[in-house]
Amino acid sequence: MTYQQTIEYLYAQLPMYSRIGVAAYKEDLHNTIDLCNAIDNPQTKFKSIHIAGTNGKGSTSHMLAAILQQAGYKTGLYTSPHLKDFRERIKIGDPDGYREISQQFVVDFVERTKTISEQIQPSFFELTVAMAFDYFEKEKVDIAIIETGLGGRLDSTNIISPILSIITNIGYDHVDILGGTLEKIAWEKAGIIKPKTPVVIGEYLPETKNVFAQKAKDCNAPIYFAQDEYIASNINYSMKLLSCDVTNTEHQITETFELDLNGFYQTKNICTVLCAEGILMKLGFTIKKSHEKYALKNVKKLTGLYGRWDVISSKPTIVLDVAHNEDGIKQLLNQLDVVSGESSAVSAEKTAVHFVIGMVKDKDI
């Protein structure tokens, strides 16, 4: 098959969440385990960081990848979904930038796993996860950042044994699968916490903190709450960059950062990233301040992340954003309010705002 035929096969033949919704979600890990057994369990042959959360996990994944790339580590990055091309899901980065998985690897992997796929009928996501693990192992990455699809406990990615787990936050999304309360959703996400493995919680709510604390206690896992350890302030927005001060509350040290991911919500993600970075350094990773500062200012260039308050035109102003649940939309509207308010103060009249919006059918529109 050609690459295009292979992609059409993946989309048409395999259950795909964005096409058929909950029916594509497998409530156990057996298919992923069987697939990985068939390809000699590549996920056991590289170090990994596992990231879950309702919002922010994509941005957090890419920020961390950019930092590790700049620090000289060959970094695998698995995220979902893609925006334009399937290969965006599976990337490898180094100090010079990133490259997506090759078309030929995608074709070869699908051919190589066709027999086992026909036997067990994996979902699109399950096969993609196995492909990413296989690619990272064959490319001999130093570290791979693995983002969950949804949930955590039963997510296909949850067969890895990471050196660090991260849960960015909890909000209402995929409630038909994860449960209708914040506690239930938190419990599902907390399923990525592993025995004796440190975990960073980006943001918590009164309803979710104890869920995470109890799971970490059960797993004897050191737990860190980023929102208590780091505080962002003095936030300044421009079309190209967001600048903010971040204070380490333990040492009372404040630093200024510039982010090319300039959505206001990135000030929450940077606190999570800095907390995770500190743990990685305790685990033996060498990251210089210059690596960190350059990476955070150049995440898009270094990792190819788009669609997060992504200003693609100034006349007229056109912004792309992948917000897709209530909390995400609230953040988006908050930023729109501030930014349009600033521009109307200059022009003395507020212009109309037009939305083009689309979402899959599990959302509470």
C-alpha positions in Angstrom: 0.0 0.0 0.0 1.0 3.6 -0.5 1.0 6.0 2.5 -2.3 7.5 1.4 -3.9 4.0 1.0 -2.5 3.1 4.5 -4.0 6.2 6.1 -7.4 5.5 4.4 -7.2 2.0 5.7 -6.6 3.2 9.2 -9.4 5.7 9.1 -11.9 3.4 7.4 -11.2 0.0 8.9 -10.5 0.7 12.5 -12.9 2.1 15.1 -12.0 5.8 15.5 -13.3 7.9 18.4 -13.7 11.1 16.4 -15.9 9.2 13.9 -18.0 6.9 15.9 -17.5 8.2 19.5 -17.8 6.0 22.6 -18.1 2.7 20.6 -14.4 3.1 19.6 -13.3 3.2 23.3 -12.1 -0.2 24.6 -12.6 -0.6 28.3 -9.5 -2.6 28.9 -5.9 -2.8 27.8 -5.9 -6.3 26.3 -5.6 -5.2 22.7 -2.7 -2.9 23.4 -1.0 -5.5 25.4 -1.5 -8.1 22.7 -0.3 -5.7 20.0 2.8 -4.8 21.9 3.5 -8.5 22.8 3.4 -9.2 19.0 6.2 -6.6 18.4 8.4 -7.5 21.4 7.1 -4.9 23.8 9.0 -1.8 22.6 7.5 0.3 25.4 9.8 -1.5 27.9 12.9 -0.3 26.1 12.9 3.4 26.5 12.3 5.9 29.4 9.0 7.8 29.3 6.9 10.5 30.9 3.2 10.0 31.0 0.8 13.0 30.8 -3.0 13.0 31.4 -5.5 15.8 32.1 -8.7 17.4 30.8 -7.0 20.4 29.3 -3.4 21.5 28.8 -1.8 18.1 28.4 -0.8 18.7 24.7 0.8 22.1 25.5 2.5 20.6 28.6 3.8 17.7 26.5 5.2 20.0 23.8 6.8 22.4 26.3 8.6 19.6 28.1 9.7 18.1 24.7 11.1 21.4 23.6 13.1 21.7 26.9 14.5 18.2 26.7 15.3 18.6 23.0 17.3 21.8 23.7 19.1 20.0 26.6 20.4 17.5 24.1 18.1 14.6 24.6 16.6 12.7 21.7 13.0 13.0 22.6 10.0 11.0 21.4 6.7 12.8 21.5 3.3 11.0 21.1 0.2 13.2 21.2 -3.3 13.2 19.7 -5.3 14.1 17.8 -3.5 15.5 14.7 -4.6 18.7 12.9 -3.7 18.0 9.3 -1.5 14.9 8.9 -1.6 11.7 10.9 2.2 11.8 11.3 1.9 14.9 13.7 1.0 12.3 16.4 4.4 10.7 16.4 7.6 12.9 16.4 11.2 12.9 17.5 13.0 16.0 18.5 16.6 17.0 19.1 18.3 20.4 19.5 17.9 21.2 15.8 14.1 20.7 15.8 11.7 17.8 15.2 10.7 15.4 12.5 7.5 13.4 12.1 7.4 9.7 11.8 8.2 8.7 8.2 5.5 7.8 5.7 7.4 4.5 5.0 7.5 3.5 8.7 3.7 4.0 8.9 3.1 1.8 5.8 5.6 -0.9 7.0 4.1 -1.0 10.5 0.5 -1.4 9.3 1.7 -4.2 6.9 3.7 -5.9 9.6 0.9 -5.9 12.2 -1.9 -6.8 9.8 -2.2 -10.4 10.9 -2.5 -9.6 14.6 -4.8 -6.6 13.8 -7.2 -8.9 11.9 -7.2 -11.3 14.8 -7.9 -8.8 17.7 -9.5 -5.9 15.8 -7.8 -3.0 17.6 -9.1 0.5 17.5 -7.4 3.2 15.5 -5.9 4.6 18.8 -4.7 1.3 20.0 -2.8 0.6 16.8 -1.4 4.1 16.7 -0.1 3.8 20.3 1.7 0.6 19.4 3.2 2.2 16.3 4.5 5.1 18.4 6.1 2.8 20.9 7.7 0.7 18.1 9.1 3.8 16.4 10.6 5.3 19.6 12.3 2.0 20.4 13.7 1.6 16.9 14.9 5.2 16.9 16.5 4.7 20.3 15.1 7.8 22.0 16.6 9.0 25.3 13.1 9.8 26.6 9.6 9.7 25.2 6.7 12.0 26.3 3.4 10.0 26.0 0.1 11.9 26.2 -3.0 9.9 27.0 -6.0 10.0 24.6 -8.7 10.3 27.2 -8.9 9.2 30.8 -5.9 7.4 32.1 -6.6 4.1 33.9 -7.9 2.4 30.8 -6.2 4.5 28.2 -4.2 2.5 25.7 -1.0 4.4 26.7 -1.3 3.1 30.2 0.9 0.0 29.7 4.1 2.1 30.1 6.2 2.3 33.3 7.2 6.0 33.2 9.8 7.7 35.3 7.4 10.6 35.9 3.6 11.0 35.7 1.8 14.3 35.2 -1.9 15.2 35.5 -2.5 18.7 34.3 -6.0 19.3 35.6 -9.5 18.0 35.9 -12.7 19.3 34.2 -15.9 18.0 32.6 -15.2 16.2 29.4 -16.0 12.7 28.1 -18.4 12.3 31.0 -20.2 9.4 29.2 -17.0 7.4 29.6 -15.2 8.8 32.6 -18.1 9.7 34.8 -20.3 12.7 35.6 -18.5 14.0 38.7 -15.1 15.6 39.0 -14.1 13.0 41.6 -14.9 10.1 39.1 -13.0 11.8 36.3 -10.0 12.5 38.7 -10.0 8.8 39.7 -9.8 7.7 36.1 -7.0 10.1 35.4 -5.2 9.1 38.6 -4.9 5.6 37.0 -1.6 6.7 35.4 0.0 7.1 38.9 2.5 4.2 39.3 4.2 2.6 42.3 7.1 4.6 43.6 7.0 6.9 40.6 6.8 10.7 41.2 3.6 12.4 40.0 3.0 16.1 39.3 -0.6 17.5 39.7 -0.8 20.8 37.7 -4.1 22.1 39.1 -6.4 20.6 41.7 -9.9 21.4 43.0 -11.3 20.7 46.5 -13.1 17.8 44.9 -10.0 16.3 43.3 -7.0 16.9 45.5 -7.8 14.0 47.9 -8.4 11.6 45.0 -4.9 12.2 43.8 -3.3 12.2 47.3 -5.0 8.9 48.2 -3.9 7.2 44.9 -0.4 8.5 45.4 -0.4 7.2 49.0 -1.7 3.8 47.8 1.2 3.6 45.2 3.8 5.0 47.6 4.4 7.6 44.9 5.9 11.1 45.7 3.3 13.7 44.8 3.9 17.4 43.9 1.2 20.0 43.5 2.5 22.5 40.9 0.0 25.2 41.7 1.3 25.3 45.3 5.0 25.3 44.3 4.9 27.8 41.5 2.8 31.0 41.0 2.6 33.0 37.8 2.1 36.8 37.8 2.7 40.0 35.8 1.2 38.5 32.7 1.8 40.5 29.5 0.2 39.6 26.2 1.3 40.3 22.6 0.3 38.8 19.3 3.6 36.9 19.2 4.6 36.2 22.8 3.2 36.0 26.4 5.5 37.0 29.1 5.1 36.3 32.8 6.9 36.1 36.1 7.0 32.7 37.8 7.8 32.5 41.5 9.1 29.3 43.2 7.3 29.5 46.5 9.8 27.3 48.4 12.9 29.3 47.5 11.1 32.6 46.8 12.9 33.0 43.5 11.1 34.8 40.7 12.0 34.5 37.0 10.6 36.0 33.9 9.6 33.8 31.0 8.6 34.5 27.4 6.3 31.9 25.8 5.5 31.7 22.1 2.4 29.7 23.2 0.6 32.9 24.1 -2.8 31.8 25.5 -3.3 33.1 29.0 -3.9 29.5 30.1 -0.2 28.7 29.3 0.7 30.4 32.6 -0.9 27.4 34.3 0.9 24.9 32.1 4.3 26.6 32.6 4.0 26.0 36.4 3.3 22.3 35.8 6.3 22.1 33.3 8.7 23.8 35.8 7.7 21.5 38.6 8.2 18.5 36.3 11.5 19.8 35.1 12.8 20.1 38.7 11.9 16.4 39.3 13.6 15.3 36.0 16.8 17.1 37.2 16.6 15.2 40.5 16.4 12.0 38.4 19.6 12.8 36.6 18.7 14.9 33.6 20.9 17.9 32.9 18.9 21.0 31.8 20.5 24.4 31.7 18.6 27.7 32.3 19.5 28.7 28.7 17.9 25.5 27.3 14.7 26.1 29.3 14.3 29.8 28.4 15.0 29.3 24.7 12.8 26.2 24.5 9.8 27.9 26.1 10.1 30.9 23.7 10.3 28.6 20.7 7.9 25.6 21.3 6.2 26.0 18.0 9.4 25.9 16.0 11.0 23.1 18.1 8.0 20.8 18.2 5.4 21.8 15.6 2.6 22.6 18.0 -0.2 24.7 16.6 -3.8 25.6 17.4 -3.3 27.0 20.9 -4.5 30.6 20.7 -2.7 30.5 17.3 -2.8 34.0 15.7 -2.5 33.3 12.0 -3.5 36.7 10.7 -3.6 40.3 12.1 -5.7 42.1 9.4 -8.2 40.8 10.1 -7.2 39.1 13.3 -7.8 35.3 12.9 -7.1 33.0 15.8 -7.2 29.2 15.8 -7.8 27.3 19.1 -8.6 23.7 19.8 -10.7 24.4 23.0 -13.3 21.6 23.0 -14.9 21.5 26.5 -16.5 23.9 29.0 -13.3 24.8 30.8 -11.4 25.3 27.5 -14.1 27.5 26.0 -14.2 29.6 29.2 -10.4 30.2 29.0 -10.8 31.1 25.3 -13.6 33.6 26.0 -11.7 35.2 28.9 -8.7 35.8 26.6 -10.9 37.1 23.8 -12.5 39.6 26.3 -9.2 40.9 27.4 -7.6 41.1 23.9 -10.6 42.6 22.1 -11.0 45.0 25.0 -7.4 46.2 24.6 -7.8 46.7 20.8 -11.2 48.4 21.2 -9.6 50.9 23.7 -7.2 51.9 21.0 -9.7 52.0 18.1 -12.6 53.4 20.3 -15.0 50.9 18.8 -15.4 47.2 19.4 -15.6 45.1 16.2 -17.8 42.1 15.8 -16.3 38.7 16.6 -17.2 35.8 14.4 -16.8 32.1 15.3 -16.4 29.0 13.2 -16.8 26.1 15.6 -17.0 22.3 15.2 -16.9 19.4 17.7 -17.5 15.7 17.8 -20.9 14.5 19.0 -20.0 13.5 22.5 -19.7 17.2 23.5 -22.4 19.0 25.4 -22.8 21.7 22.8 
